[in-house]
Amino acid sequence: MNRVLFYFDVVCPYAYLGSTQIEEVCRRTGAALTWRPMLLGGVFNAIGRKDVSPPPAKVKAGLEDLQRWARRWGVPLEMPPGHPRRTVDAMRLCVAAGERVADVARDLYRAYWVEGRDVSDKAVVAEIARAQGIDAGRVDAAEVKEELRRNTEEAVAAGVFGAPSFLVTNPHGSFLFWGQDRLHFVEKALGGWRVPL
């Protein structure tokens, strides 16, 4: 079966946008989808990406681009106060959720990118955990921390350098696509496309 590993961190607005579409892409193509939480900051550290402030014109263009994509797909998106927030606990909750990861991720995305809530606040993370029937204390479990670290290392090993990233496996091999604006390529690959180099 064709499948997708969806590498995500709730801190990324483009990953939020991608999360609103990837399930339908997989439904249309009959592909299996695995949500893979990672730490985007951990990826950046591993690949040696330096934090360089973009010029104001690029910031403005980026914000406009986000709103265009949100309008295109009919999804709400508001820039949260204090963005970017630290998402370590939020992403650990995604790991702790196990098979419920998609439900938890959607709740976290909604809290941050729609309601403007601070997902670095342990109380907010705990509230979402309780709503999903998950013990909030699992966020601090050693095995959860280790799994998130492994996921992040796996992402780097797969060539991930940003979010969202989609690792598609079809009969011709495995192919990595970056960005919500490459979902048409993801869907084509899930249909059996032999992705050119």
Secondary structure per residue as TSV (DSSP state, phi and psi in degrees):
chain	resnum	aa	ss	phi	psi
A	1	M	-	360.0	140.3
A	2	N	-	-68.0	144.9
A	3	R	E	-146.0	161.8
A	4	V	E	-131.6	131.4
A	5	L	E	-99.3	119.2
A	6	F	E	-101.1	102.7
A	7	Y	E	-85.7	124.9
A	8	F	E	-146.6	158.9
A	9	D	-	-141.0	133.2
A	10	V	T	-67.3	-10.4
A	11	V	T	-72.0	-18.7
A	12	C	-	-94.1	121.5
A	13	P	H	-65.9	-33.6
A	14	Y	H	-70.0	-32.8
A	15	A	H	-67.7	-36.7
A	16	Y	H	-58.8	-49.1
A	17	L	H	-60.2	-44.8
A	18	G	H	-61.1	-35.4
A	19	S	H	-65.6	-24.1
A	20	T	T	-78.8	-10.0
A	21	Q	T	-118.9	-27.7
A	22	I	H	-65.0	-33.9
A	23	E	H	-64.2	-40.7
A	24	E	H	-68.2	-38.1
A	25	V	H	-57.6	-45.4
A	26	C	H	-68.5	-35.0
A	27	R	H	-63.8	-44.0
A	28	R	H	-63.5	-33.2
A	29	T	H	-100.1	-4.7
A	30	G	T	70.7	22.9
A	31	A	-	-88.3	152.4
A	32	A	E	-83.9	137.0
A	33	L	E	-117.9	130.6
A	34	T	E	-121.3	121.1
A	35	W	E	-81.6	124.0
A	36	R	E	-119.3	97.9
A	37	P	E	-66.9	139.7
A	38	M	-	-144.9	171.1
A	39	L	-	-103.8	113.4
A	40	L	H	-61.9	-38.8
A	41	G	H	-62.0	-36.8
A	42	G	H	-65.0	-38.4
A	43	V	H	-63.1	-47.9
A	44	F	H	-58.6	-43.3
A	45	N	H	-62.4	-42.2
A	46	A	H	-66.3	-33.6
A	47	I	H	-95.5	2.3
A	48	G	T	74.8	25.4
A	49	R	-	-74.5	127.4
A	50	K	-	-88.9	141.9
A	51	D	-	-78.0	106.4
A	52	V	-	-118.2	125.2
A	53	S	-	-67.4	126.0
A	54	P	-	-72.6	157.7
A	55	P	-	-65.8	153.7
A	56	P	H	-53.9	-36.7
A	57	A	H	-63.9	-36.5
A	58	K	H	-71.2	-38.3
A	59	V	H	-60.4	-47.6
A	60	K	H	-60.3	-46.1
A	61	A	H	-63.1	-39.1
A	62	G	H	-63.1	-42.6
A	63	L	H	-64.9	-40.5
A	64	E	H	-65.4	-39.4
A	65	D	H	-61.9	-43.4
A	66	L	H	-57.9	-45.0
A	67	Q	H	-67.7	-34.6
A	68	R	H	-62.5	-45.0
A	69	W	H	-65.5	-40.7
A	70	A	H	-61.9	-43.0
A	71	R	H	-66.5	-40.3
A	72	R	H	-57.9	-41.0
A	73	W	H	-96.0	-1.2
A	74	G	T	66.3	38.6
A	75	V	-	-119.1	146.4
A	76	P	-	-74.5	145.9
A	77	L	-	-155.9	121.3
A	78	E	-	-127.5	135.8
A	79	M	-	-68.7	120.2
A	80	P	-	-70.9	146.2
A	81	P	T	-59.7	138.0
A	82	G	T	75.3	11.3
A	83	H	-	-63.2	139.4
A	84	P	S	-88.0	143.2
A	85	R	-	-97.6	156.8
A	86	R	-	-72.7	129.4
A	87	T	-	-117.9	18.9
A	88	V	H	-57.5	-49.9
A	89	D	H	-66.3	-37.9
A	90	A	H	-62.2	-43.1
A	91	M	H	-73.0	-31.4
A	92	R	H	-65.2	-36.0
A	93	L	H	-62.9	-39.2
A	94	C	H	-59.5	-41.5
A	95	V	H	-65.9	-46.0
A	96	A	H	-61.9	-24.2
A	97	A	T	-69.7	-19.9
A	98	G	G	59.6	-123.6
A	99	E	G	-68.8	-12.6
A	100	R	G	-91.9	12.9
A	101	V	H	-55.4	-40.8
A	102	A	H	-64.1	-42.6
A	103	D	H	-61.8	-45.0
A	104	V	H	-66.4	-43.8
A	105	A	H	-60.2	-43.0
A	106	R	H	-62.0	-40.5
A	107	D	H	-63.9	-41.6
A	108	L	H	-67.1	-43.1
A	109	Y	H	-60.2	-44.8
A	110	R	H	-63.0	-43.7
A	111	A	H	-58.5	-43.0
A	112	Y	H	-84.9	-49.8
A	113	W	H	-93.1	-8.9
A	114	V	T	-114.9	-46.2
A	115	E	S	-95.0	-10.2
A	116	G	-	69.9	25.6
A	117	R	-	-83.2	156.1
A	118	D	-	-86.7	100.3
A	119	V	T	-78.3	0.7
A	120	S	T	-86.7	-9.3
A	121	D	S	-80.4	120.5
A	122	K	H	-58.8	-30.9
A	123	A	H	-66.8	-39.1
A	124	V	H	-66.4	-44.8
A	125	V	H	-61.6	-42.6
A	126	A	H	-64.6	-37.8
A	127	E	H	-63.5	-42.8
A	128	I	H	-66.8	-39.2
A	129	A	H	-59.6	-48.3
A	130	R	H	-60.7	-41.7
A	131	A	H	-62.1	-27.5
A	132	Q	T	-96.7	4.8
A	133	G	T	72.4	30.3
A	134	I	-	-112.5	137.8
A	135	D	-	-67.3	115.1
A	136	A	G	-61.3	-25.4
A	137	G	G	-65.2	-18.2
A	138	R	G	-64.0	-22.0
A	139	V	G	-57.5	-32.5
A	140	D	G	-96.0	5.1
A	141	A	-	-69.9	138.8
A	142	A	H	-58.6	-39.6
A	143	E	H	-69.3	-30.7
A	144	V	H	-69.6	-45.2
A	145	K	H	-59.5	-42.0
A	146	E	H	-66.5	-40.2
A	147	E	H	-65.4	-39.9
A	148	L	H	-64.5	-39.1
A	149	R	H	-62.4	-44.7
A	150	R	H	-63.5	-41.4
A	151	N	H	-58.8	-41.6
A	152	T	H	-66.9	-42.2
A	153	E	H	-64.5	-40.1
A	154	E	H	-61.0	-42.4
A	155	A	H	-60.1	-47.0
A	156	V	H	-61.2	-43.0
A	157	A	H	-62.9	-30.0
A	158	A	T	-80.7	-6.2
A	159	G	T	98.6	7.2
A	160	V	-	-67.1	135.0
A	161	F	-	-132.0	-1.7
A	162	G	S	-165.8	178.4
A	163	A	S	-127.9	147.3
A	164	P	S	-79.4	152.1
A	165	S	E	-126.1	139.7
A	166	F	E	-124.6	114.8
A	167	L	E	-97.3	107.8
A	168	V	E	-98.1	131.0
A	169	T	E	-115.4	124.1
A	170	N	E	-132.7	-178.1
A	171	P	T	-59.2	-16.0
A	172	H	T	-94.8	-7.3
A	173	G	E	138.9	-160.7
A	174	S	E	-117.7	138.3
A	175	F	E	-137.7	132.1
A	176	L	E	-100.7	130.2
A	177	F	E	-123.4	135.6
A	178	W	E	-114.0	131.8
A	179	G	S	100.7	144.1
A	180	Q	G	-67.1	-18.9
A	181	D	G	-83.5	4.0
A	182	R	G	-108.0	12.3
A	183	L	H	-63.2	-25.5
A	184	H	H	-66.2	-33.8
A	185	F	H	-71.1	-39.1
A	186	V	H	-57.3	-48.0
A	187	E	H	-64.3	-40.1
A	188	K	H	-64.2	-41.6
A	189	A	H	-65.3	-36.4
A	190	L	H	-69.2	-19.4
A	191	G	T	-85.6	3.9
A	192	G	T	103.9	5.2
A	193	W	-	-56.5	131.6
A	194	R	-	-83.7	99.4
A	195	V	-	-66.2	123.6
A	196	P	-	-71.9	154.8
A	197	L	-	-79.7	360.0
